[in-house]
Structures are given as C-alpha cells and as structure tokens.
Amino acid sequence: MALAAYASAGVKANVMRMEGVSTGAAFIFVNEDNGDNAIIVVPGAAGLIGIEDVEANRADIENAAIFMTQLEQPLEAALHGLAIAKAAGVTTVFNPAPARAIPEELYALSDFIVPNEIEAAELVDHAIETDEQARAAGEMLLQRGAGAAIITLGDRGALYHAHGQSEFIPAYSAGKVVDTTGAGDAFLGGFATALPEGQTPVDAVRFGCATAAIAVTRPGTAPSMPSRTEIDAVLQSV
C-alpha cells in the first residue's frame, strides 16, 4: 500500500524490506465533532531500524537538501541520521514525535525542532496554553541548542522562535475540519518543501500551515495530503 502511494505521488522511495516483520501501524481515534484525534502507534518494522541501516544510506543523507526525522524508529537511528546530516551541512529538521525524553545532544543537531504543543509541553515540562507559554517553551528549546523552534498550535497556527526573531503565524481555513490526524505530517511536508526552494523560515512555516489547513478537511493521513496547486491557491487567497 505504501509503495503504491509513493509511486502514485511520484516519490522516489528508498525502502528496506524486513522478512517476517509487520509494517508499522497506527490506531487512530477521531472525534466526530471537531476532528481531534488520539493515536496509538505500533512501530513494527520501523522499530527495528538501527544505526547500521542509517549508515547504509549515508550518501543519500549527505547529498540531501533537507534531512527530516522523528521518533517512530529508535532514537539511536534518528540521532545518527541527524549527526550525518549536520556534519555534511545538510539542513536538519527534527519532529520529536511520538513525545519522549530526548538526549541533550540531539538539540544541537537540529536546525529546526518542530514539536506540536503537546510534545513541546512534555519536553519543557510546562503547559502551553498561552502565547507567553509557547514563547517560553521555544526559548527553552533554543537554550538547549536547537537552531530554531517551531511549535505547531493546532487551530492557533504556529510559533516560529529563533535567536532574534519570534513570530506567530496564524492558521489558515480551507473548509470544515474533518480529521486532524495528518495535520502535523502535512505541516512538516510543506515546511520541508518550501525551505530548500529558498523561502524564508517564516514563509516556509506559512506554507506548512496552508498545507495542514487543506489536509484537515479530509479524512485519513496520506490520502488527505494536498497538491502543490491547492496549497498555492490557499496562500493566494489571503
């Protein structure tokens, strides 16, 4: 199913196959009233990815425009991939999801750390319910070594917080919210698309917000991802 989705979207996928191990799965519960979700992840094959697997793909990482990773595979694999990318001068994006404690050295490897408000609250150990709390969390992530912090705030948009710049980017509306499950994936995909095109980090955050705004109007995750034409139309409408 995944390979067919990649092919249909024109994505070149470098995929490992593991015999006798299930593909990762997520059990997703969606609130029918507002589209909010809760997710239980069973990593399957992704949980077996090791440092040696990352090392085998060193050349692809070193030649990338962006290296982005998260925590649906073991932490050690994410850490090693970020270290390879950082040493090669590749822009690194780290999404600390699912939320868990992470080692201090990981922050310095992250040009951009991109948690949602729940993940950020767990990292900094305080609630993120106000703009001031969001900025305080962003500052704490910078103090730990991240180059910039982007905290996604659901229907409140996102905070971009870097040294000398802190800006809230409002959420876009592209229709009735049906399912927020793929919002974070859509945001990160949009952000990682816009940045190497030469857009400023704040404009890349706007692009991510527009991408997520469309995704939440559709059920599911991968099937909800919008086309470039749709994203550009949302950005041009404001």
Sequence and secondary structure as in RCSB ss.txt:
>XXXX:A:sequence
MALAAYASAGVKANVMRMEGVSTGAAFIFVNEDNGDNAIIVVPGAAGLIGIEDVEANRADIENAAIFMTQLEQPL
EAALHGLAIAKAAGVTTVFNPAPARAIPEELYALSDFIVPNEIEAAELVDHAIETDEQARAAGEMLLQRGAGAAI
ITLGDRGALYHAHGQSEFIPAYSAGKVVDTTGAGDAFLGGFATALPEGQTPVDAVRFGCATAAIAVTRPGTAPSM
PSRTEIDAVLQSV
>XXXX:A:secstr
 HHHHHHHHT        TT    EEEEEE TTT  EEEEEE GGGGG  HHHHHHTHHHHHT SEEEE SSS H
HHHHHHHHHHHHTT EEEE   S     HHHHHT SEE  BHHHHHHHHTS   SHHHHHHHHHHHHHTT SEEE
EE GGG EEEEETTEEEEE     S     TTHHHHHHHHHHHHGGGT  HHHHHHHHHHHHHHHTTSSSSGGG 
  HHHHHHHHHT 
